[in-house]
Amino acid sequence: QGCALAWMPFGFAHMTGTTRMSASNDGTGVADYQGRVWDYDNLFLATNGLIPTRMSVNPTLTGVSLAIHMADHIRH
């Protein structure tokens, strides 16, 4: 009740969007939805930086889910 949303300054917040995922290699992201870096066959990212937009919640669970998704893709 009565809790207002407030964006925290950098350094305190969890950084997202620094290495964004994108649907195509169009310059809006650095990796596809499997975490593979565009223009590289064997370079993958599994980081909160892949989350393309900022969030108003702690991104830990989302980051862990992304890492598991990327690991499953690499394993197969």
C-alpha positions as CSV (number, residue, x, y, z in Angstrom):
1,Q,0.0,0.0,0.0
2,G,1.3,3.4,-0.9
3,C,4.6,2.2,-2.2
4,A,5.7,4.4,-5.1
5,L,8.0,3.2,-7.9
6,A,11.4,4.9,-7.8
7,W,14.4,4.2,-10.2
8,M,17.6,3.8,-8.3
9,P,20.8,5.6,-9.5
10,F,23.4,3.5,-11.4
11,G,25.8,1.8,-9.0
12,F,22.9,0.7,-6.8
13,A,20.6,-0.9,-9.3
14,H,21.2,-4.1,-11.2
15,M,22.4,-3.2,-14.7
16,T,20.4,-4.6,-17.6
17,G,20.4,-3.9,-21.3
18,T,24.2,-3.4,-21.6
19,T,24.5,-6.4,-24.0
20,R,21.0,-6.7,-25.3
21,M,19.3,-9.6,-27.1
22,S,17.7,-8.8,-30.4
23,A,15.6,-10.8,-32.9
24,S,18.0,-9.9,-35.8
25,N,21.5,-8.6,-36.4
26,D,20.2,-5.1,-37.0
27,G,22.4,-3.1,-34.5
28,T,19.8,-3.1,-31.7
29,G,21.4,-6.0,-29.8
30,V,24.6,-7.9,-29.6
31,A,23.2,-11.4,-29.2
32,D,20.3,-13.6,-30.4
33,Y,17.8,-15.2,-28.1
34,Q,20.1,-18.2,-27.5
35,G,22.8,-15.8,-26.2
36,R,25.0,-16.3,-29.3
37,V,26.9,-13.1,-30.1
38,W,26.0,-11.9,-33.6
39,D,28.7,-12.7,-36.2
40,Y,30.5,-15.2,-34.0
41,D,29.7,-19.0,-34.1
42,N,31.1,-20.0,-30.7
43,L,30.7,-16.9,-28.4
44,F,27.7,-16.9,-26.0
45,L,26.6,-14.6,-23.2
46,A,24.6,-15.4,-20.1
47,T,24.3,-12.2,-18.2
48,N,21.6,-9.8,-16.9
49,G,22.9,-7.5,-19.5
50,L,21.0,-9.5,-22.1
51,I,17.7,-8.3,-20.7
52,P,16.7,-5.7,-23.3
53,T,14.9,-3.2,-21.0
54,R,15.2,-2.1,-17.4
55,M,13.0,-3.7,-14.8
56,S,11.4,-2.6,-11.6
57,V,12.2,-5.9,-9.9
58,N,15.4,-7.7,-9.0
59,P,16.5,-9.4,-12.2
60,T,18.3,-12.4,-10.5
61,L,15.6,-15.0,-11.3
62,T,15.4,-13.7,-14.9
63,G,19.2,-13.8,-15.2
64,V,19.4,-17.4,-13.8
65,S,16.6,-18.5,-16.2
66,L,18.5,-16.9,-19.2
67,A,21.7,-18.7,-18.1
68,I,19.9,-22.1,-17.9
69,H,18.3,-21.5,-21.3
70,M,21.7,-20.6,-22.9
71,A,23.4,-23.6,-21.3
72,D,20.6,-26.0,-22.5
73,H,21.0,-24.6,-26.1
74,I,24.8,-25.0,-26.0
75,R,24.6,-28.5,-24.6
76,H,22.3,-29.6,-27.4
